Amino acid sequence: MVDTGPEAFAPGQEPPPMPRLALYAFVVCVLAVAAAVVSFVQGSWLGIVWVLLAGVASNMAWYYVRKAKAGRGTPVRG
């Protein structure tokens, strides 16, 4: 098994990419915002549901990014 702890990366190396679940949640958030804009432009109140979905997806993305940072041992501020 490969060690992926904080000491597995040299100080000069780039940090690992964003976790996959955070990336998926971010994509869902962007698509939900786009759907909300389209709904409101067409005069539909269904856009409210898309706004709520965007909020949930945004919180999920934020959670998974912070969880990944905490797992790597880097300080999490905010």
N, C-alpha and C positions, 0 to 999 in steps of 0.2 A: 504494500500500500504506500502511496506517495504522501509525504508530509506536506500539508498545505498551511501549516501554522505560520505565525508571524515571522519566525526565524527562517522560513523556507525561501524568502525573497531577500536578495542582497539589497543594501541601502540604495544603490544607484539604479535598481531596476524599476520599471513601470509597475504600478499597482495592477492587480488583476482586473479584468473587465467587470462591468456591472453584472450582478447576478441575473440569471435567466428569468426568474419569476418577476423581478423588478422591471426588467425590460418588457415583458409581456403586459404587465399592469400599466406601464407607461404608454404602450401602443394602444391599449384599450381606452385609456384616458384621452388620448389625442383623438381617436376615432369617435368617442362619445361627445367630445366638444364639437367636432365637425358635424355630427348628426344633430346636435342641439341647435347649432347655427342654422342648418338647413331647415329644421322643423320650425323654428321661429320665423325665418324668412318666408316660409310658405303659410304662415299664419296658424300653425297648429300648436296647441298647448302641450302636445306630447313631448316637446323639448324639455319640459321640466323633469321628466323621467331621465332623459339623457344627461341633464346637468347633475342629477343625483348620482347616476352611474359614474360620471366623470369624477365626482368627489370621492366615491368609494375606491375607484381605481387609483386615484392619486394617493390616497392614504395607504393603500396596499403597496404601491411602488415605494413610497417613503419608508414604510416599515421594513420591506425587504432590503433596501439599501442600507438602512441603519443596522439591521441584523447582520448583514455581511461585514460591515465595518467593525462591529463589536466582536465578531468571530475572528477577525484578522488581528485583533489586538490594538487597532488604531483608536485613538481617543475620539469619542462621539460627542459633539457639542450641539447644543440647540434645545 
